[in-house]
Amino acid sequence: MPTPGAPSPFPSLANFRDLGYWVGDGEKVVRPATIYRTNDFQTIDDADRAGLAELALQSIVDLRTSTERASSPDPKFPGVTEVVLDVLADTKSIAMPANLGKILADPTVVQQMSAELSVDKARELMASTYRDFITLDSAKNAFSAFYTELLDGELAPVLFHCTTGKDRTGWTAATFLSLMGVDREDVYREYLLTNDRLVPSLKPIFDRFAAAGGDPDLLLPFLGVDETYLDAAFTEMEKNRGTLEHYFTEALGVDLAAQEALRERYLLAPA
């Protein structure tokens, strides 16, 4: 069986991967070539655009804010439905995952960040955003609609993403794999692959930050992922809902029958 979490087949999409092949309930495996995650398409080249078109996607689910979408619109593919689900629409604070581009483009802000932030504070800012994934109404509505999208129509490939494909996308992948019965340790393994795949591709951002007078070490909490971020979301989920099943039922409106239908659709019996 192919190894889960294989590197991106599209070099210009560093954080692209298939969520298939992870082992879930009853030793069944998550169905490959049906659920994909990625960063945005700002850096996609023509060869990878053609390769992406060959996946025969049913839909591309965009978890970004309207500002992010305006600055880097998704490419259009014939027959592919664009589904816009703004996870952070209701946030009252600066959502780092949604505002990194604007923040890092301003040298004044760069210097202020270096003066006022520590790595620990940066990690706590990120953890706070992950707690928002549980509590914000816009997040609940977005993730509910995502699972409705997975159950709609015939089984066909779906791709979901945010900007860097690591936080909103990371939590979406974590809940999906958890619902499939994938072991929590493997859920974290899949999540942390971003540090191997995405972070090296972002070296130019670290270099520009340093050139503007910033401390590059401060960027790693924002541009990478940390298990404490996922801890924060799971802890908030358990505090508010108790269990994953209750989170899906009460917060997302995905009842037990729909949860089982998702497992039946996206799990394959072992060969």
C-alpha positions in Angstrom: 0.0 0.0 0.0 1.3 3.5 -0.8 2.6 5.5 2.1 0.2 8.1 3.4 1.3 11.7 3.4 3.3 11.3 0.2 5.1 14.5 -1.0 3.2 16.9 -3.3 3.1 15.7 -7.0 2.9 19.4 -7.9 6.3 21.2 -7.1 4.7 24.6 -7.2 2.1 23.6 -4.6 4.4 22.7 -1.7 1.7 21.9 0.8 -0.5 19.8 -1.4 -1.3 16.3 -0.4 -3.8 13.5 -0.6 -5.5 12.6 2.7 -5.8 9.0 1.5 -4.2 5.8 2.8 -4.2 6.7 6.5 -5.6 3.8 8.5 -9.0 4.4 10.1 -11.8 2.5 11.8 -11.7 -1.3 11.5 -8.3 -1.2 9.8 -10.0 0.4 6.8 -8.0 3.0 4.9 -9.0 6.5 3.9 -10.0 6.3 0.3 -7.2 7.8 -1.9 -7.7 10.4 -4.7 -10.8 11.8 -3.1 -9.8 14.3 -0.5 -6.9 16.7 -1.1 -5.5 19.6 0.9 -3.2 22.4 -0.3 -1.9 25.9 0.1 -3.3 28.5 -2.3 -2.5 28.7 -5.9 -0.5 32.0 -6.0 2.7 30.1 -7.0 1.1 27.5 -9.3 2.9 27.0 -12.7 1.4 25.9 -16.0 2.5 22.3 -15.6 1.0 21.9 -12.2 -2.2 23.7 -13.3 -2.5 21.1 -16.0 -1.8 18.3 -13.6 -4.4 19.6 -11.2 -7.0 19.7 -13.9 -6.4 16.0 -14.5 -7.6 15.2 -11.0 -11.2 15.6 -12.2 -12.2 17.6 -9.1 -15.8 18.1 -8.2 -15.1 21.2 -6.1 -12.4 23.4 -4.7 -13.3 24.6 -1.2 -11.8 27.9 -0.3 -11.5 28.6 3.4 -10.0 32.1 3.1 -11.3 35.5 3.9 -12.6 37.8 1.2 -9.4 39.9 1.3 -7.3 36.8 0.7 -9.4 35.7 -2.1 -9.3 39.1 -3.8 -5.5 39.2 -3.6 -5.0 35.7 -5.0 -8.1 34.3 -6.7 -8.4 30.6 -7.3 -7.9 29.4 -10.9 -10.9 28.3 -12.8 -11.2 24.7 -14.0 -14.0 23.5 -16.3 -16.7 21.6 -14.4 -15.2 22.4 -11.0 -17.4 24.2 -8.5 -15.9 26.9 -6.3 -17.2 26.7 -2.7 -16.3 29.7 -0.6 -16.4 29.1 3.2 -14.9 32.0 5.2 -13.9 30.3 8.5 -12.6 33.5 10.1 -15.3 35.9 9.0 -16.5 36.6 12.6 -13.1 37.1 14.2 -12.7 40.3 16.2 -8.9 40.0 16.5 -6.1 40.0 14.0 -6.2 36.5 12.6 -2.6 35.7 11.8 -3.3 33.0 9.2 -5.5 35.4 7.2 -3.3 38.5 7.4 0.3 37.3 7.1 0.8 38.8 3.7 -0.2 42.3 4.7 1.7 42.1 8.0 4.9 41.0 6.5 4.8 43.5 3.7 5.0 46.5 6.1 8.6 47.1 7.4 7.2 49.2 10.3 5.1 46.3 11.4 8.0 43.9 11.0 10.2 46.0 13.3 7.3 46.4 15.8 6.8 42.6 15.8 10.5 42.0 16.5 10.4 44.5 19.4 7.2 43.4 21.0 6.8 39.7 20.3 8.6 36.6 21.6 8.4 33.1 20.1 6.2 32.1 23.0 3.8 35.0 22.4 3.7 34.2 18.7 2.8 30.6 19.5 0.0 31.7 21.8 -1.4 34.0 19.1 -1.6 31.0 16.8 -3.1 28.8 19.5 -5.8 31.5 20.0 -6.7 31.3 16.4 -7.1 27.5 16.7 -9.5 28.0 19.6 -11.5 30.3 17.3 -11.9 27.4 14.9 -14.1 25.9 17.6 -16.0 28.9 19.0 -16.6 31.3 16.0 -20.0 31.0 14.4 -18.4 31.5 11.0 -16.1 28.6 11.7 -18.9 26.3 12.7 -20.9 27.3 9.7 -17.9 26.8 7.3 -16.9 23.4 8.6 -20.6 22.3 8.6 -20.9 23.3 5.0 -17.6 21.5 4.2 -19.0 18.2 5.4 -22.2 18.8 3.6 -20.2 19.3 0.5 -18.5 15.9 1.1 -21.8 14.2 1.3 -23.5 15.9 -1.7 -23.9 14.1 -5.0 -21.8 11.3 -6.3 -18.4 10.5 -4.8 -15.9 12.7 -6.6 -12.6 14.4 -5.6 -12.7 17.5 -3.4 -9.8 19.9 -2.8 -9.8 22.3 0.1 -7.3 25.0 1.0 -6.6 28.3 2.8 -3.6 30.5 2.1 -0.6 28.5 3.5 -2.7 25.4 3.7 -1.7 24.7 7.3 -4.1 26.2 9.9 -7.7 26.4 8.7 -6.8 23.6 6.3 -4.9 21.8 9.0 -7.8 21.7 11.4 -10.2 20.6 8.6 -7.8 17.7 7.8 -7.5 16.8 11.5 -11.3 16.6 12.0 -11.8 14.7 8.8 -9.2 12.1 9.6 -10.4 11.9 13.2 -13.9 11.2 12.0 -12.5 8.5 9.9 -11.1 6.9 13.0 -7.5 7.6 12.2 -5.4 7.3 15.4 -4.7 10.7 17.0 -0.9 10.1 16.7 -1.3 9.8 12.9 -3.6 12.8 12.8 -0.7 14.8 14.3 1.8 13.2 12.0 -0.2 14.3 9.0 -0.6 17.8 10.4 3.1 18.2 11.1 4.1 17.3 7.6 3.6 21.0 6.8 6.9 21.7 8.5 8.8 19.5 6.1 6.9 20.5 3.0 5.8 24.2 3.3 8.4 25.8 5.5 11.4 25.2 3.2 9.5 26.7 0.3 9.0 29.9 2.3 12.7 30.8 2.7 12.3 34.0 0.6 9.7 35.2 3.1 12.1 34.6 6.0 14.9 36.4 4.1 12.7 39.4 3.4 11.6 39.6 7.0 15.3 39.6 8.1 16.1 42.3 5.5 13.4 44.5 6.9 14.9 44.3 10.3 12.9 41.4 11.8 14.0 38.4 13.7 13.3 35.4 11.4 12.9 33.1 14.4 9.6 34.9 15.1 8.2 33.8 11.8 8.5 30.1 12.3 5.5 30.0 14.7 3.4 31.8 12.1 4.6 30.0 9.0 5.0 26.5 10.4 2.8 24.4 12.6 3.2 23.2 16.1 1.5 20.4 17.9 0.4 22.8 20.6 -1.8 24.6 18.1 -3.7 21.4 17.4 -3.7 20.7 21.1 -5.5 24.0 21.6 -8.2 23.2 19.1 -8.8 19.7 20.4 -8.8 20.9 24.0 -11.3 23.7 23.2 -13.5 21.2 21.3 -13.5 18.8 24.3 -14.2 21.6 26.7 -17.2 22.8 24.7 -18.5 19.5 23.3 -16.9 16.7 25.2 -16.3 14.3 22.3 -15.6 14.5 18.6 -19.0 13.0 17.8 -20.7 15.7 19.9 -18.7 18.4 18.2 -19.9 17.1 14.8 -23.5 16.7 16.0 -23.9 19.8 18.1 -21.5 22.4 16.6 -21.5 21.4 13.0 -25.0 19.8 12.6 -23.5 16.6 11.2 -25.6 14.0 13.0 -24.5 10.4 13.8 -26.1 9.0 10.6 -24.3 11.6 8.5 -21.0 10.8 10.3 -21.5 7.1 9.5 -22.3 8.0 5.9 -19.1 9.9 5.7 -17.1 6.9 7.0 -18.9 4.6 4.5 -18.1 6.9 1.7 -14.4 7.7 2.5 -13.1 4.4 4.0 -12.1 1.3 2.1 -11.9 -2.2 3.5 -8.3 -3.5 3.6 -7.3 -5.5 0.5 
